[in-house]
């Protein structure tokens, strides 16, 4: 499986891990909502995956 395919297939799990990591970025993460922690991660990952094959 190519990396771009892996990202597309597993994007939700990757974003969950992204959020978990973002929560560790103290003190900034203390005042951030779940939405702010996720910070467009899904769209960033999918855009990167789209660009990889080219």
C-alpha distance matrix in Angstrom:
0.0 3.8 6.5 8.3 6.3 6.5 10.0 11.0 10.1 11.8 14.4 17.4 16.7 16.1 19.3 21.1 20.4 21.5 24.7 25.4 25.2 27.3 29.9 30.5 31.6 35.3 37.8 36.1 33.9 37.1 38.2 34.9 34.0 30.6 30.1 31.0 28.7 25.7 27.0 24.7 21.6 19.7 20.7 20.1 16.5 15.9 17.9 16.0 12.6 14.7 16.1 13.1 12.5 16.3
3.8 0.0 3.8 5.5 5.3 6.2 8.8 10.1 10.6 12.2 13.8 17.3 17.0 15.6 18.5 20.9 20.0 20.4 23.8 24.8 24.3 26.1 29.0 29.6 30.2 34.0 36.3 34.4 32.6 35.9 36.9 33.6 32.9 29.7 28.9 29.5 27.4 24.4 25.2 22.8 19.8 18.1 18.7 17.7 14.2 13.7 15.2 12.9 9.7 11.8 12.6 9.4 9.1 12.8
6.5 3.8 0.0 3.8 5.4 5.0 6.2 8.7 9.9 10.4 11.4 15.0 14.5 12.5 15.4 17.9 16.8 16.9 20.4 21.5 20.7 22.4 25.4 26.0 26.5 30.3 32.6 30.7 28.9 32.3 33.3 30.1 29.5 26.5 25.7 26.1 23.9 21.0 21.8 19.7 16.5 15.3 16.0 14.6 11.1 11.4 12.8 10.2 7.6 10.6 11.3 8.2 9.4 12.8
8.3 5.5 3.8 0.0 3.8 5.4 5.2 6.4 8.7 10.0 10.2 14.0 14.5 12.6 14.8 17.8 17.4 17.0 20.2 22.0 21.4 22.6 25.7 26.7 27.0 30.7 32.8 30.5 28.8 32.2 32.8 29.3 28.5 25.6 24.3 24.8 23.1 19.9 20.3 17.7 14.9 13.2 13.4 12.4 9.1 8.4 9.7 7.8 4.4 7.0 8.4 6.2 7.4 10.7
6.3 5.3 5.4 3.8 0.0 3.8 5.4 5.2 6.1 8.5 9.7 13.2 13.7 12.8 15.2 17.8 17.8 18.1 21.1 22.6 22.6 24.0 26.8 28.0 28.8 32.4 34.6 32.4 30.3 33.5 34.1 30.6 29.4 26.2 25.1 26.1 24.4 21.0 21.9 19.2 16.5 14.1 14.8 14.6 11.2 9.8 12.1 11.0 7.3 9.2 11.5 9.6 9.7 13.3
6.5 6.2 5.0 5.4 3.8 0.0 3.8 5.5 5.2 5.9 8.0 11.2 10.8 10.0 12.9 15.0 14.7 15.5 18.5 19.6 19.7 21.5 24.1 25.1 26.1 29.8 32.1 30.2 27.9 31.0 32.0 28.6 27.5 24.2 23.6 24.6 22.4 19.3 20.7 18.5 15.3 13.4 14.9 14.5 10.7 10.6 13.3 11.8 8.7 11.6 13.6 11.6 12.5 16.1
10.0 8.8 6.2 5.2 5.4 3.8 0.0 3.8 5.5 5.2 5.2 8.9 9.3 7.6 10.0 12.7 12.6 12.7 15.7 17.3 17.3 18.6 21.4 22.7 23.4 27.0 29.2 27.1 24.9 28.1 28.8 25.3 24.3 21.1 20.2 21.1 19.1 15.9 17.0 14.7 11.6 9.7 11.3 10.8 7.0 7.2 10.2 8.9 6.4 9.7 11.8 10.6 12.4 15.5
11.0 10.1 8.7 6.4 5.2 5.5 3.8 0.0 3.8 5.6 5.3 8.7 10.3 9.7 11.2 13.9 14.8 14.9 17.3 19.3 19.8 20.7 23.3 25.1 25.8 29.3 31.3 28.9 26.6 29.6 30.0 26.4 24.9 21.6 20.3 21.7 20.2 16.6 17.7 14.9 12.4 9.5 10.6 11.3 8.1 6.4 9.8 9.9 6.9 8.9 12.0 11.5 12.6 15.6
10.1 10.6 9.9 8.7 6.1 5.2 5.5 3.8 0.0 3.8 5.9 8.2 9.1 9.7 11.8 13.6 14.6 15.6 17.8 19.3 20.3 21.7 23.9 25.6 26.8 30.3 32.4 30.3 27.6 30.4 31.1 27.6 25.8 22.3 21.5 23.3 21.5 18.1 19.8 17.3 14.7 11.8 13.7 14.6 11.2 10.1 13.6 13.5 10.4 12.5 15.6 14.6 15.3 18.6
11.8 12.2 10.4 10.0 8.5 5.9 5.2 5.6 3.8 0.0 3.8 5.6 5.5 6.2 8.7 10.1 10.8 12.2 14.4 15.6 16.7 18.3 20.3 22.0 23.4 26.8 29.0 27.1 24.3 27.1 28.0 24.6 23.0 19.4 19.1 20.7 18.6 15.4 17.5 15.7 12.7 10.4 13.1 13.7 10.3 10.4 14.0 13.6 11.3 14.1 16.8 15.7 17.2 20.4
14.4 13.8 11.4 10.2 9.7 8.0 5.2 5.3 5.9 3.8 0.0 3.8 5.5 5.0 6.1 8.6 9.9 10.2 12.2 14.2 15.2 16.1 18.4 20.3 21.4 24.7 26.7 24.5 21.8 24.7 25.2 21.7 20.1 16.7 15.9 17.4 15.6 12.2 14.0 11.9 9.0 6.6 9.5 10.3 7.3 7.6 11.3 11.4 9.9 12.5 15.2 14.9 16.9 19.6
17.4 17.3 15.0 14.0 13.2 11.2 8.9 8.7 8.2 5.6 3.8 0.0 3.8 5.4 5.2 6.2 8.8 9.7 10.6 12.5 14.3 15.2 16.8 19.2 20.6 23.6 25.5 23.4 20.4 22.9 23.4 19.9 17.9 14.2 13.9 16.0 14.2 10.9 13.5 12.1 9.6 7.4 10.9 12.3 10.1 10.6 14.2 14.7 13.6 16.0 18.7 18.6 20.7 23.3
16.7 17.0 14.5 14.5 13.7 10.8 9.3 10.3 9.1 5.5 5.5 3.8 0.0 3.8 5.4 5.0 6.3 8.6 9.9 10.6 12.5 14.2 15.6 17.4 19.3 22.4 24.6 23.0 19.9 22.3 23.4 20.3 18.6 15.0 15.5 17.2 14.6 12.0 15.0 14.3 11.2 10.1 13.7 14.2 11.6 12.9 16.4 16.1 14.9 17.9 20.2 19.5 21.7 24.6
16.1 15.6 12.5 12.6 12.8 10.0 7.6 9.7 9.7 6.2 5.0 5.4 3.8 0.0 3.8 5.4 5.1 6.1 8.7 9.8 10.5 12.2 14.3 15.9 17.2 20.6 22.9 21.1 18.4 21.3 22.4 19.2 18.2 14.8 15.0 15.9 13.2 10.6 13.0 12.3 8.8 8.4 11.8 11.5 8.8 10.9 14.0 13.2 12.6 15.9 17.7 17.0 19.6 22.2
19.3 18.5 15.4 14.8 15.2 12.9 10.0 11.2 11.8 8.7 6.1 5.2 5.4 3.8 0.0 3.8 5.4 4.8 6.2 8.6 9.7 10.2 12.3 14.6 15.6 18.8 20.7 18.6 15.8 18.6 19.3 15.9 14.7 11.3 11.2 12.3 9.9 6.9 9.7 9.2 6.1 6.2 9.9 10.1 8.5 10.8 13.6 13.6 13.7 16.5 18.4 18.4 21.2 23.4
21.1 20.9 17.9 17.8 17.8 15.0 12.7 13.9 13.6 10.1 8.6 6.2 5.0 5.4 3.8 0.0 3.8 5.4 5.2 6.3 8.7 9.8 10.8 13.2 15.0 17.9 19.9 18.3 15.0 17.3 18.5 15.4 13.9 10.3 11.5 12.9 10.0 8.1 11.6 12.1 9.5 9.7 13.5 13.8 12.3 14.4 17.4 17.3 17.2 20.1 22.1 21.8 24.5 27.0
20.4 20.0 16.8 17.4 17.8 14.7 12.6 14.8 14.6 10.8 9.9 8.8 6.3 5.1 5.4 3.8 0.0 3.8 5.4 5.0 6.2 8.5 9.9 11.3 13.3 16.4 18.8 17.6 14.6 17.2 18.9 16.2 15.6 12.4 13.8 14.3 10.9 9.6 12.8 13.6 10.4 11.5 15.0 14.4 12.6 15.3 18.0 17.1 17.2 20.5 22.0 21.3 24.1 26.6
21.5 20.4 16.9 17.0 18.1 15.5 12.7 14.9 15.6 12.2 10.2 9.7 8.6 6.1 4.8 5.4 3.8 0.0 3.8 5.5 5.2 6.1 8.7 10.3 11.2 14.6 16.8 15.1 12.5 15.6 16.9 14.0 13.8 11.1 11.8 11.6 8.2 7.0 9.6 10.6 7.5 9.7 12.7 11.6 10.6 13.8 15.9 15.1 16.0 19.1 20.2 19.9 23.1 25.2
24.7 23.8 20.4 20.2 21.1 18.5 15.7 17.3 17.8 14.4 12.2 10.6 9.9 8.7 6.2 5.2 5.4 3.8 0.0 3.8 5.4 4.9 6.2 9.0 10.2 13.0 14.9 13.2 10.0 12.7 13.9 10.9 10.3 7.6 9.1 9.2 5.6 5.4 8.7 10.7 8.7 10.8 13.9 13.6 13.2 16.0 18.1 18.0 18.9 21.8 23.1 23.2 26.3 28.3
25.4 24.8 21.5 22.0 22.6 19.6 17.3 19.3 19.3 15.6 14.2 12.5 10.6 9.8 8.6 6.3 5.0 5.5 3.8 0.0 3.8 5.5 5.3 7.1 9.6 12.2 14.5 13.7 10.4 12.5 14.7 12.5 12.3 9.9 12.3 12.2 8.6 9.1 12.4 14.5 12.2 14.1 17.4 16.8 16.0 18.9 21.2 20.6 21.3 24.4 25.7 25.3 28.4 30.6
25.2 24.3 20.7 21.4 22.6 19.7 17.3 19.8 20.3 16.7 15.2 14.3 12.5 10.5 9.7 8.7 6.2 5.2 5.4 3.8 0.0 3.8 5.3 5.4 7.2 10.5 13.1 12.4 9.8 12.7 14.9 13.0 13.8 12.0 13.8 12.8 9.0 9.9 12.3 14.6 12.1 14.7 17.6 16.1 15.5 18.8 20.6 19.5 20.6 23.9 24.6 24.0 27.4 29.3
27.3 26.1 22.4 22.6 24.0 21.5 18.6 20.7 21.7 18.3 16.1 15.2 14.2 12.2 10.2 9.8 8.5 6.1 4.9 5.5 3.8 0.0 3.8 5.3 5.4 8.6 10.7 9.2 6.7 10.0 11.7 9.6 10.8 9.7 11.2 9.5 5.9 7.8 9.6 12.5 10.8 14.0 16.4 15.1 15.3 18.7 20.0 19.4 21.0 23.9 24.5 24.5 28.0 29.6
29.9 29.0 25.4 25.7 26.8 24.1 21.4 23.3 23.9 20.3 18.4 16.8 15.6 14.3 12.3 10.8 9.9 8.7 6.2 5.3 5.3 3.8 0.0 3.8 5.5 7.3 9.3 8.7 5.3 7.5 9.9 8.5 9.7 8.9 11.6 10.3 7.0 9.6 11.9 15.1 13.8 16.6 19.3 18.4 18.6 21.8 23.4 22.9 24.4 27.2 28.1 28.1 31.5 33.2
30.5 29.6 26.0 26.7 28.0 25.1 22.7 25.1 25.6 22.0 20.3 19.2 17.4 15.9 14.6 13.2 11.3 10.3 9.0 7.1 5.4 5.3 3.8 0.0 3.8 5.7 8.4 9.0 6.9 8.8 12.0 11.4 13.2 12.8 15.2 13.5 10.3 12.8 14.7 17.8 16.1 19.1 21.7 20.3 20.2 23.7 25.1 24.1 25.7 28.8 29.2 28.9 32.4 34.1
31.6 30.2 26.5 27.0 28.8 26.1 23.4 25.8 26.8 23.4 21.4 20.6 19.3 17.2 15.6 15.0 13.3 11.2 10.2 9.6 7.2 5.4 5.5 3.8 0.0 3.8 6.3 6.2 5.5 8.3 10.8 10.4 13.0 13.3 15.0 12.5 9.8 12.6 13.6 16.9 15.7 19.1 21.1 19.4 20.0 23.5 24.4 23.4 25.5 28.3 28.4 28.4 32.0 33.3
35.3 34.0 30.3 30.7 32.4 29.8 27.0 29.3 30.3 26.8 24.7 23.6 22.4 20.6 18.8 17.9 16.4 14.6 13.0 12.2 10.5 8.6 7.3 5.7 3.8 0.0 3.0 5.0 5.3 6.4 9.3 10.3 13.4 14.4 16.5 13.9 11.8 15.2 16.0 19.6 18.8 22.2 24.2 22.7 23.5 26.9 27.8 27.0 29.1 31.9 32.0 32.1 35.7 37.0
37.8 36.3 32.6 32.8 34.6 32.1 29.2 31.3 32.4 29.0 26.7 25.5 24.6 22.9 20.7 19.9 18.8 16.8 14.9 14.5 13.1 10.7 9.3 8.4 6.3 3.0 0.0 3.8 5.6 5.5 7.8 9.7 13.1 15.0 16.9 14.1 12.7 16.3 16.7 20.4 20.2 23.7 25.4 24.0 25.2 28.5 29.2 28.6 30.9 33.5 33.6 33.9 37.6 38.7
36.1 34.4 30.7 30.5 32.4 30.2 27.1 28.9 30.3 27.1 24.5 23.4 23.0 21.1 18.6 18.3 17.6 15.1 13.2 13.7 12.4 9.2 8.7 9.0 6.2 5.0 3.8 0.0 3.8 5.5 6.3 7.1 10.8 12.7 14.0 10.8 9.9 13.5 13.3 17.1 17.3 20.8 22.2 20.9 22.4 25.6 26.1 25.8 28.3 30.6 30.7 31.4 35.1 35.9
33.9 32.6 28.9 28.8 30.3 27.9 24.9 26.6 27.6 24.3 21.8 20.4 19.9 18.4 15.8 15.0 14.6 12.5 10.0 10.4 9.8 6.7 5.3 6.9 5.5 5.3 5.6 3.8 0.0 3.8 5.5 5.1 8.1 9.5 11.4 8.9 7.2 10.9 11.8 15.5 15.4 18.6 20.5 19.6 20.8 23.9 24.8 24.7 26.8 29.2 29.8 30.3 33.9 35.1
37.1 35.9 32.3 32.2 33.5 31.0 28.1 29.6 30.4 27.1 24.7 22.9 22.3 21.3 18.6 17.3 17.2 15.6 12.7 12.5 12.7 10.0 7.5 8.8 8.3 6.4 5.5 5.5 3.8 0.0 3.8 5.7 8.5 10.6 13.0 11.0 10.0 13.7 14.8 18.5 18.7 21.6 23.7 23.1 24.2 27.2 28.3 28.3 30.3 32.7 33.4 33.9 37.5 38.7
38.2 36.9 33.3 32.8 34.1 32.0 28.8 30.0 31.1 28.0 25.2 23.4 23.4 22.4 19.3 18.5 18.9 16.9 13.9 14.7 14.9 11.7 9.9 12.0 10.8 9.3 7.8 6.3 5.5 3.8 0.0 3.8 6.8 10.0 11.6 9.4 9.8 13.4 13.8 17.5 18.4 21.3 22.9 22.6 24.3 26.9 27.8 28.3 30.4 32.5 33.2 34.2 37.7 38.7
34.9 33.6 30.1 29.3 30.6 28.6 25.3 26.4 27.6 24.6 21.7 19.9 20.3 19.2 15.9 15.4 16.2 14.0 10.9 12.5 13.0 9.6 8.5 11.4 10.4 10.3 9.7 7.1 5.1 5.7 3.8 0.0 3.8 6.7 7.9 5.7 6.3 9.7 10.2 13.8 14.8 17.6 19.2 19.1 20.8 23.3 24.2 24.9 26.9 28.9 29.8 30.9 34.3 35.3
34.0 32.9 29.5 28.5 29.4 27.5 24.3 24.9 25.8 23.0 20.1 17.9 18.6 18.2 14.7 13.9 15.6 13.8 10.3 12.3 13.8 10.8 9.7 13.2 13.0 13.4 13.1 10.8 8.1 8.5 6.8 3.8 0.0 3.8 5.3 5.1 6.2 8.7 9.7 12.9 14.1 16.1 18.0 18.6 20.1 22.1 23.5 24.5 26.2 28.0 29.4 30.5 33.7 35.0
30.6 29.7 26.5 25.6 26.2 24.2 21.1 21.6 22.3 19.4 16.7 14.2 15.0 14.8 11.3 10.3 12.4 11.1 7.6 9.9 12.0 9.7 8.9 12.8 13.3 14.4 15.0 12.7 9.5 10.6 10.0 6.7 3.8 0.0 3.8 5.5 5.1 6.2 8.6 11.2 11.7 13.4 15.7 16.6 17.5 19.5 21.3 22.3 23.5 25.5 27.1 28.1 31.2 32.7
30.1 28.9 25.7 24.3 25.1 23.6 20.2 20.3 21.5 19.1 15.9 13.9 15.5 15.0 11.2 11.5 13.8 11.8 9.1 12.3 13.8 11.2 11.6 15.2 15.0 16.5 16.9 14.0 11.4 13.0 11.6 7.9 5.3 3.8 0.0 3.8 5.5 5.2 6.2 8.3 9.9 11.4 13.1 14.3 15.8 17.4 18.8 20.3 21.7 23.3 24.9 26.3 29.3 30.6
31.0 29.5 26.1 24.8 26.1 24.6 21.1 21.7 23.3 20.7 17.4 16.0 17.2 15.9 12.3 12.9 14.3 11.6 9.2 12.2 12.8 9.5 10.3 13.5 12.5 13.9 14.1 10.8 8.9 11.0 9.4 5.7 5.1 5.5 3.8 0.0 3.8 5.4 4.9 8.3 9.9 12.4 13.7 14.0 16.0 18.1 18.9 20.0 22.0 23.7 24.8 26.2 29.4 30.4
28.7 27.4 23.9 23.1 24.4 22.4 19.1 20.2 21.5 18.6 15.6 14.2 14.6 13.2 9.9 10.0 10.9 8.2 5.6 8.6 9.0 5.9 7.0 10.3 9.8 11.8 12.7 9.9 7.2 10.0 9.8 6.3 6.2 5.1 5.5 3.8 0.0 3.8 5.4 8.8 8.8 11.7 13.7 13.5 14.7 17.3 18.6 19.0 20.8 23.0 24.1 24.9 28.3 29.6
25.7 24.4 21.0 19.9 21.0 19.3 15.9 16.6 18.1 15.4 12.2 10.9 12.0 10.6 6.9 8.1 9.6 7.0 5.4 9.1 9.9 7.8 9.6 12.8 12.6 15.2 16.3 13.5 10.9 13.7 13.4 9.7 8.7 6.2 5.2 5.4 3.8 0.0 3.8 5.9 5.6 8.0 10.3 10.5 11.5 13.8 15.4 16.1 17.6 19.7 21.1 22.0 25.2 26.6
27.0 25.2 21.8 20.3 21.9 20.7 17.0 17.7 19.8 17.5 14.0 13.5 15.0 13.0 9.7 11.6 12.8 9.6 8.7 12.4 12.3 9.6 11.9 14.7 13.6 16.0 16.7 13.3 11.8 14.8 13.8 10.2 9.7 8.6 6.2 4.9 5.4 3.8 0.0 3.8 5.4 8.4 9.2 9.1 11.3 13.5 14.1 15.1 17.3 18.9 19.9 21.3 24.6 25.5
24.7 22.8 19.7 17.7 19.2 18.5 14.7 14.9 17.3 15.7 11.9 12.1 14.3 12.3 9.2 12.1 13.6 10.6 10.7 14.5 14.6 12.5 15.1 17.8 16.9 19.6 20.4 17.1 15.5 18.5 17.5 13.8 12.9 11.2 8.3 8.3 8.8 5.9 3.8 0.0 3.8 5.5 5.5 6.2 8.7 10.2 10.8 12.4 14.4 15.6 16.8 18.6 21.6 22.5
21.6 19.8 16.5 14.9 16.5 15.3 11.6 12.4 14.7 12.7 9.0 9.6 11.2 8.8 6.1 9.5 10.4 7.5 8.7 12.2 12.1 10.8 13.8 16.1 15.7 18.8 20.2 17.3 15.4 18.7 18.4 14.8 14.1 11.7 9.9 9.9 8.8 5.6 5.4 3.8 0.0 3.8 5.6 5.1 6.1 8.5 9.9 10.6 12.2 14.2 15.5 16.5 19.7 21.0
19.7 18.1 15.3 13.2 14.1 13.4 9.7 9.5 11.8 10.4 6.6 7.4 10.1 8.4 6.2 9.7 11.5 9.7 10.8 14.1 14.7 14.0 16.6 19.1 19.1 22.2 23.7 20.8 18.6 21.6 21.3 17.6 16.1 13.4 11.4 12.4 11.7 8.0 8.4 5.5 3.8 0.0 3.8 5.5 5.3 6.1 8.5 10.0 10.6 12.2 14.4 15.5 18.2 19.8
20.7 18.7 16.0 13.4 14.8 14.9 11.3 10.6 13.7 13.1 9.5 10.9 13.7 11.8 9.9 13.5 15.0 12.7 13.9 17.4 17.6 16.4 19.3 21.7 21.1 24.2 25.4 22.2 20.5 23.7 22.9 19.2 18.0 15.7 13.1 13.7 13.7 10.3 9.2 5.5 5.6 3.8 0.0 3.8 5.5 5.2 6.0 8.5 9.8 10.4 12.3 14.3 16.9 17.9
20.1 17.7 14.6 12.4 14.6 14.5 10.8 11.3 14.6 13.7 10.3 12.3 14.2 11.5 10.1 13.8 14.4 11.6 13.6 16.8 16.1 15.1 18.4 20.3 19.4 22.7 24.0 20.9 19.6 23.1 22.6 19.1 18.6 16.6 14.3 14.0 13.5 10.5 9.1 6.2 5.1 5.5 3.8 0.0 3.8 5.6 5.2 6.2 8.7 10.0 10.8 12.4 15.6 16.4
16.5 14.2 11.1 9.1 11.2 10.7 7.0 8.1 11.2 10.3 7.3 10.1 11.6 8.8 8.5 12.3 12.6 10.6 13.2 16.0 15.5 15.3 18.6 20.2 20.0 23.5 25.2 22.4 20.8 24.2 24.3 20.8 20.1 17.5 15.8 16.0 14.7 11.5 11.3 8.7 6.1 5.3 5.5 3.8 0.0 3.8 5.5 5.1 6.2 8.6 10.0 10.6 13.7 15.3
15.9 13.7 11.4 8.4 9.8 10.6 7.2 6.4 10.1 10.4 7.6 10.6 12.9 10.9 10.8 14.4 15.3 13.8 16.0 18.9 18.8 18.7 21.8 23.7 23.5 26.9 28.5 25.6 23.9 27.2 26.9 23.3 22.1 19.5 17.4 18.1 17.3 13.8 13.5 10.2 8.5 6.1 5.2 5.6 3.8 0.0 3.8 5.4 5.0 6.1 8.7 10.0 12.2 13.9
17.9 15.2 12.8 9.7 12.1 13.3 10.2 9.8 13.6 14.0 11.3 14.2 16.4 14.0 13.6 17.4 18.0 15.9 18.1 21.2 20.6 20.0 23.4 25.1 24.4 27.8 29.2 26.1 24.8 28.3 27.8 24.2 23.5 21.3 18.8 18.9 18.6 15.4 14.1 10.8 9.9 8.5 6.0 5.2 5.5 3.8 0.0 3.8 5.4 5.1 6.3 8.8 11.3 11.9
16.0 12.9 10.2 7.8 11.0 11.8 8.9 9.9 13.5 13.6 11.4 14.7 16.1 13.2 13.6 17.3 17.1 15.1 18.0 20.6 19.5 19.4 22.9 24.1 23.4 27.0 28.6 25.8 24.7 28.3 28.3 24.9 24.5 22.3 20.3 20.0 19.0 16.1 15.1 12.4 10.6 10.0 8.5 6.2 5.1 5.4 3.8 0.0 3.8 5.4 5.2 6.2 9.6 10.5
12.6 9.7 7.6 4.4 7.3 8.7 6.4 6.9 10.4 11.3 9.9 13.6 14.9 12.6 13.7 17.2 17.2 16.0 18.9 21.3 20.6 21.0 24.4 25.7 25.5 29.1 30.9 28.3 26.8 30.3 30.4 26.9 26.2 23.5 21.7 22.0 20.8 17.6 17.3 14.4 12.2 10.6 9.8 8.7 6.2 5.0 5.4 3.8 0.0 3.8 5.4 5.3 7.7 9.8
14.7 11.8 10.6 7.0 9.2 11.6 9.7 8.9 12.5 14.1 12.5 16.0 17.9 15.9 16.5 20.1 20.5 19.1 21.8 24.4 23.9 23.9 27.2 28.8 28.3 31.9 33.5 30.6 29.2 32.7 32.5 28.9 28.0 25.5 23.3 23.7 23.0 19.7 18.9 15.6 14.2 12.2 10.4 10.0 8.6 6.1 5.1 5.4 3.8 0.0 3.8 5.7 6.9 8.1
16.1 12.6 11.3 8.4 11.5 13.6 11.8 12.0 15.6 16.8 15.2 18.7 20.2 17.7 18.4 22.1 22.0 20.2 23.1 25.7 24.6 24.5 28.1 29.2 28.4 32.0 33.6 30.7 29.8 33.4 33.2 29.8 29.4 27.1 24.9 24.8 24.1 21.1 19.9 16.8 15.5 14.4 12.3 10.8 10.0 8.7 6.3 5.2 5.4 3.8 0.0 3.8 5.8 5.7
13.1 9.4 8.2 6.2 9.6 11.6 10.6 11.5 14.6 15.7 14.9 18.6 19.5 17.0 18.4 21.8 21.3 19.9 23.2 25.3 24.0 24.5 28.1 28.9 28.4 32.1 33.9 31.4 30.3 33.9 34.2 30.9 30.5 28.1 26.3 26.2 24.9 22.0 21.3 18.6 16.5 15.5 14.3 12.4 10.6 10.0 8.8 6.2 5.3 5.7 3.8 0.0 3.8 5.5
12.5 9.1 9.4 7.4 9.7 12.5 12.4 12.6 15.3 17.2 16.9 20.7 21.7 19.6 21.2 24.5 24.1 23.1 26.3 28.4 27.4 28.0 31.5 32.4 32.0 35.7 37.6 35.1 33.9 37.5 37.7 34.3 33.7 31.2 29.3 29.4 28.3 25.2 24.6 21.6 19.7 18.2 16.9 15.6 13.7 12.2 11.3 9.6 7.7 6.9 5.8 3.8 0.0 3.8
16.3 12.8 12.8 10.7 13.3 16.1 15.5 15.6 18.6 20.4 19.6 23.3 24.6 22.2 23.4 27.0 26.6 25.2 28.3 30.6 29.3 29.6 33.2 34.1 33.3 37.0 38.7 35.9 35.1 38.7 38.7 35.3 35.0 32.7 30.6 30.4 29.6 26.6 25.5 22.5 21.0 19.8 17.9 16.4 15.3 13.9 11.9 10.5 9.8 8.1 5.7 5.5 3.8 0.0
